[in-house]
Amino acid sequence: MKSPVAKFDQYNFFAITALIYIYFFKIACAFLNSYLETIKEFDIVPKEKDELNILLDIFLIDKSIYEVDYELNNRPDWAIIPMQGIRMIMRNFKSLHFD
């Protein structure tokens, strides 16, 4: 009898990857909404949504670049993961802020 792992193919990989991205965005949105609700009385983040989005994108890019450096120095085969994150952020950043 074959192992269930043997059934893992390219289509399953893409389906699982899509589910991971959905989960990631749901968790990230829940965290960000909770954080913004908690700090709303303080004047430490931009009030304008566009300005806040730019600031968050810049922080995400900075963190992703750090992660690429870390992975290249420690686990080069994993560097593709933060690189994909940078690509996704830059694609969204360009379409949101430079139309």
C-alpha positions in Angstrom: 0.0 0.0 0.0 1.3 3.4 -1.0 1.8 6.1 1.6 -0.5 9.2 1.5 2.6 11.2 1.0 3.2 9.5 -2.3 -0.1 11.2 -3.5 1.4 14.6 -2.9 1.9 16.2 -6.3 2.2 19.6 -7.9 -1.6 20.2 -7.8 -1.7 19.4 -4.1 1.3 21.7 -3.6 -0.5 24.6 -5.2 -3.7 23.9 -3.3 -1.9 23.8 0.0 0.1 26.9 -0.8 -3.1 28.8 -1.6 -4.6 27.7 1.7 -1.5 28.8 3.6 -1.7 32.3 1.9 -5.4 32.6 2.9 -4.6 31.6 6.5 -1.6 34.0 6.5 -3.8 37.0 5.4 -6.6 36.2 7.8 -4.2 36.0 10.7 -2.3 39.1 9.6 -5.5 41.1 9.2 -6.8 40.0 12.6 -3.5 41.0 14.2 -3.3 44.4 12.4 -6.9 45.3 13.2 -6.4 44.4 16.8 -3.2 46.3 17.0 -4.7 49.4 15.4 -7.7 49.3 17.7 -5.4 49.1 20.7 -3.2 52.1 19.7 -5.9 54.3 18.2 -5.8 56.8 21.0 -2.1 57.3 20.6 -0.7 59.4 17.8 2.0 57.0 16.6 0.7 55.7 13.2 -0.6 57.7 10.3 -4.3 58.3 10.3 -4.7 58.2 6.6 -5.2 54.7 5.2 -2.9 55.2 2.2 -0.1 56.5 4.4 -0.5 53.6 6.8 -0.4 51.1 4.0 2.9 52.6 2.6 4.4 52.5 6.1 3.4 48.9 6.6 4.7 47.9 3.2 8.0 49.5 3.9 8.3 47.7 7.2 7.4 44.4 5.5 10.0 44.9 2.8 12.6 45.7 5.4 11.8 42.5 7.4 11.7 40.4 4.2 15.2 41.7 3.2 16.5 40.8 6.6 15.0 37.3 6.2 16.6 36.9 2.7 20.0 37.7 4.2 19.4 35.3 7.1 18.3 32.5 4.8 21.2 33.0 2.3 23.6 32.8 5.2 22.0 29.9 7.0 19.7 27.9 4.8 20.2 29.0 1.1 17.5 26.7 -0.2 14.9 28.5 1.9 15.8 32.0 0.6 13.1 31.7 -2.0 10.4 32.0 0.7 11.2 35.6 1.8 12.0 36.4 -1.9 8.5 35.4 -2.8 7.2 37.7 0.0 9.2 40.6 -1.4 7.8 40.0 -4.9 4.3 39.9 -3.5 4.7 43.1 -1.5 6.3 44.9 -4.4 3.6 43.8 -6.8 0.9 45.1 -4.4 2.9 48.2 -3.5 3.3 49.2 -7.1 -0.4 48.7 -7.9 -1.6 50.5 -4.8 0.7 53.5 -4.7 1.7 54.3 -8.2 -1.4 54.1 -10.4 
